[in-house]
């Protein structure tokens, strides 16, 4: 009988972190397959400490191709993939029982929560598909940000409990941006040129250029993404692809708000919150817009909602976003709104809460000092 769970990895020059990753998973998988794409450090030697199934392929600037090579060596009923900069954390030692549970027979993919290690990138946790039932048509698609897919069947995804991933950030911001600029952007642009104009690719290109400081190119890609969803927005329906749609709607509504194009901001916010009413960045911009229109008390529920979603842990986890939109920013905006409404005690309370999230937030420090000194 085939083993239950095969771990499939692709690696390159990961000697500094591969051992941590493999130590975290070795007790929970039945087979480890590692495909190296050209390491020049001790990566291969470390991999061989954990498995005899270590192979090498030529890197083709295509992550799906490399991962598909790893699938060819796997024998498990389920495929689990993880990256060397991630670590598996188990909170329920019986988590694997979900893979064989009688009621889960229709599920052919599982997602895990992925959490960011504390660092300079303050992203929220989010669900990410990492396991696929090993049918003959299972394969990876996408040269970058590759995903598990089937050729002959629809994906039925469950949420795996009792286990999650920690993503350890890159050693430096410079290295992080260098990968965006020198590796990711060329791959994404080639994908789009070859006809892969998925919304996620357009938005990721825009984000990458924005992170690298090229605002003009970022804006151009965001506009192409907006053109792609325009028919769905006009009809008031969701487009076929929703990956990174939340983020795109946040970008366009926030940009419209900043340029005082309130009609556009209101249009996209109304559309977005119809489908994504637990996505804090959209709720926060809605509060800003209502405040700016002079309806100060009407803005309060939106800011409160952001904090409530954070405190209750019920925010939208379909894609990551900056946690400040459900912590520091709504807390500060509540303080400022209550100050505007001349409710001093509530204003003080929320400026203090702001500083609990970010002790060095200057506007909250300034207004808190003024209110406590008055």
Helices and strands as residue ranges (DSSP letters): E 5-11, H 18-25, E 31-36, H 43-50, E 54-56, H 63-71, E 78-81, E 86-90, H 97-100, G 102-104, E 109-116, E 126-133, E 138-141, E 147-150, E 157-167, H 173-179, I 180-184, H 185-193, H 199-211, H 215-235, H 245-258, H 262-275, H 280-292, H 296-312, G 323-326, H 328-340, H 344-357, H 362-373
